Structures are given as C-alpha cells and as structure tokens.
Amino acid sequence: MFKTQADSEEFLQGFLPTLQETPEEREVVLCVPYTDLSVLSRNLHGSRVNLGAQNVHWEECGAFTGEISASMLTEMGVRYVIVGHSERRQYFGETDETVNLRLRTAQSYGLTPILCVGETKQQRDANETKSLIATQIQKDLVKVDQESLVIAYEPIWAIGTGDTCEAQEANLIIKSIRSQLSNPNVPIQYGGSVRPSNIDEIMAQPEIDGVLVGGASLEPISFARIVNYSA
C-alpha cells in the first residue's frame, strides 16, 4: 500500500530509463495498488514492463464491497496478479480455499497469477517448512493450469524484517516446490528482503527463476539494480 498516482508517475520517470541496459530475456512486472493501475497502464504502454495487480476476487460482480474482479483488471491492461500473499493470509483471512478460487478465476480471464507460499518463523523453527508448503501447494493448485502460473516462495519471517533466507536454503526449498509440480517449468521466484546487496547471490542459484520484491522496489534506482542483476 504505497504510492499515489503522482508518486507512481514520478517513479516511472526514474525507473524506465534504467531498462535500456536490461537483458531482453528478463521480464519485469510492477504489481501496484488498484488506484495506480490506470495511470501505469497508460504510462507503460509500449514499454517492456508488464502490469500486475495485488489481488483479485473470484466472482465477476456482486455484493463484495472493496473487492476487485478479474474483468476490472483486464480492462486496464493488467496481465499478472498476486494471489495468496502472506499479508493477505495473515491479516485478511485468506485461506487455501479462497486462494484456489482466486487462482482459477484469474486464469479463466487470461491473467497469470503469482501464487505466494511460505512459512512463519514459528513454523520454520518447528521444522515444518517443507510439509507446510507441500500442503499449500496441494490445496492451492487444485484444478489450476500450471502452464499459466508463477509461484513465489516467500519466507514470512524474512519479509520486512531485514532477515534473509540464505540463498542456498531458498534454492533447496524452491527445488522441493518444483518437485511437487506437474509442470517443472513453472517459474518459481524468491521473495523475502530482496535487496541490491543480495540479488546477485540469489539469482546465482540454479532453481531460482526470479524475485518478488517488496520494499526495495519502492525506490527506482534500488529496484533497477535488482532488475539489472549480474548474471
């Protein structure tokens, strides 16, 4: 929940020029608050940046005050949507069942969902990481098309805390996630205190296909350094 429309336009002025040095095969997606989608859609037209939303409801319309439908997103040129982010699960009652509904609806409207899975510090300390994530994957992906999907592993204990899951540990967990999929080519990202100082090490891991960036994406030069990591 950052940036007004004016803030977003200012961000793009500092960020878009940095993409001239970005390798062509790298995909860049900005997942912004609903109020910023229309202004970014206009400003990103013709650029190499794809537009993403932060959530989507499973119904087309109805008495769901405050929610946003998939058709409302596609109308504004949105191509990606985050589903099941840890903050939605932790603070807003998101369950694996509602995550599954959102995933399936997003795909039915041509949106590519970015499914977030991950464990709390308490669960990690209890050595429950792999079993918990396996359960999330099993429940979340019922009847979900794995040909149109991105997964993000976000250790909840490393989000906004300054703590980072060691790159090698993240690589092993992402490898475990991949082993549970029917499509091993699903892009799997790491998200959890990703910073300019650790991006090169994270992306050197063979199982990690990309990153889901939080706080470090708010400043254009910081985010550009992440996007333009050294391979």
Order of alpha helices (4+ residues) and beta strands (2+ residues): alpha-beta-alpha-beta-alpha-beta-alpha-alpha-beta-alpha-alpha-beta-alpha-beta-alpha-beta-alpha
